[in-house]
Structure formats: C-alpha cells, structure tokens
Amino acid sequence: MRAKICGITDIETARAALSRGADMLGFHIELNHARNPVATEKVAEIISQLPETCTPVLVTSVTDPERIIELVRQTGVKAVQMHADIEGMRKIKSALPNIKLFKVVNVFDEGAIGEAKGYEGVANALVLDTGNKANGQQGGTGKTHDWDISKKIVESVSVPIILAGGLNPDNVAEAVKKVHPYGVDVNSGVSNPDGTKNLEKVKLFVERAKHK
C-alpha cells in the first residue's frame, strides 16, 4: 500500500510527512481550484532536498504536453498526476520515458470503468477521484464517490489504482478493505482549516491505510 500526501508547500512538511510513512508527495502547480498552490521554483527547491526513496508528484490541470514536459524538467518530479488525453500522454512519455504518468479518472458512474480501461498501456497508474460536474472541478472536492465502482475498476484494469476523493483517517481503512487499491491519496482529509498539514492526522492516515 502506497500513501500519497497532497498539497505539500514546504520542505519541513515534506520531511514530516515522509517520517510518518508517506511514499509520495503531491505538489499543486497550475492546478484549478488548488487549495495549496506552490511556485515551480519552490517545488524544485523542496525536491532537491528529498531522499531518493520519495516519489514527488506534479499535480496539475495543465493538459498541454509541452507545458507539462517543461514543468517536469523545471521541478524534478518523478511522476505527473494529470488530465491530459492519451495523445498528450504519449508525447510526454516519448520526451520523458522515465516519468510516471498518473491519469485522473473522475468516478461519476459506471461509465468510469470503460474510461479507465481506455488508459491501459499509456498510464502508469490511474487516480480515481471525485469530480464536480456543476463547476467542472476535476478532483480535490474533498468528497467520496461510489467505492463499489472503484472496486470494479481495480478488478477490471491491469494498471495500479490510486484511490482519492474524500479520504481521511476515519474512513481510509474501510476504503482500502473495500477497494483494494495500489495506493491512497489525501489532501484536505489530513489538513488544518488554514490548509497546512495536520501531522497527527497524516500519521493516523498512513498507519490505517497500511493497517499498521
């Protein structure tokens, strides 16, 4: 089980999250509706101080492959969580063959199963998140979706699944037990009202996700 803590904005929080068992750290760059936006230069500075065992992830709404390639090179991330289409993803993979591509799939209904299957062969992992059709928000809503559908996606596709959307220390163990994902992703569920990370919640989230 891999745990991804999203919305990292400084090196102190990054190190604290890693010391509490996080495997991946998410950085919001050019992300619509971002709660924790951070400048490209700041992300590069943070990543330069992280251990090799950590997987820093660019989380972005950018769909232009050239811009994504530029951001990856500027920051030094090892993975990109994105909304780009298959053609764009292939362009990124061609330019950056060592970068992991995490494709976001919004789980509104069972149509997400077919959508998820369409990314096999190009995505390194799929992030199942909760979108908001009303305002076009693609993830980061802080709300859960139908985990029965997420479970069907896990059973239907051959790429690793990272479960996101409304997870927190109180429901992550149940989510993992039901869905059996490769990893879990959290931001607001381990954050304080001001957007900073609640490190006790980070610790509990990781422990419960990994059944420690």
PEQUI-V633536 format. One record per run of one state. SS is the DSSP state (~ for helix, > for strand, _ for the rest). FROM is the first residue (numbers start at 1). TO is the last residue. If there is no record, write none. Layout:
BEGIN
SS;FROM;TO  SS;FROM;TO
END
This chain:
BEGIN
_;1;1  >;2;6  _;7;10  ~;11;19  _;20;23  >;24;28  _;29;36  >;37;37  _;38;39  ~;40;47  _;48;54  >;55;59  _;60;64  ~;65;75  _;76;78  >;79;82  _;83;85  ~;86;95  _;96;99  >;100;106  _;107;110  ~;111;117  _;118;124  >;125;129  _;130;131  >;132;132  _;133;136  >;137;137  _;138;146  ~;147;156  _;157;159  >;160;163  _;164;171  ~;172;179  _;180;182  >;183;186  _;187;187  ~;188;190  >;191;191  _;192;196  >;197;197  _;198;198  ~;199;209  _;210;212
END
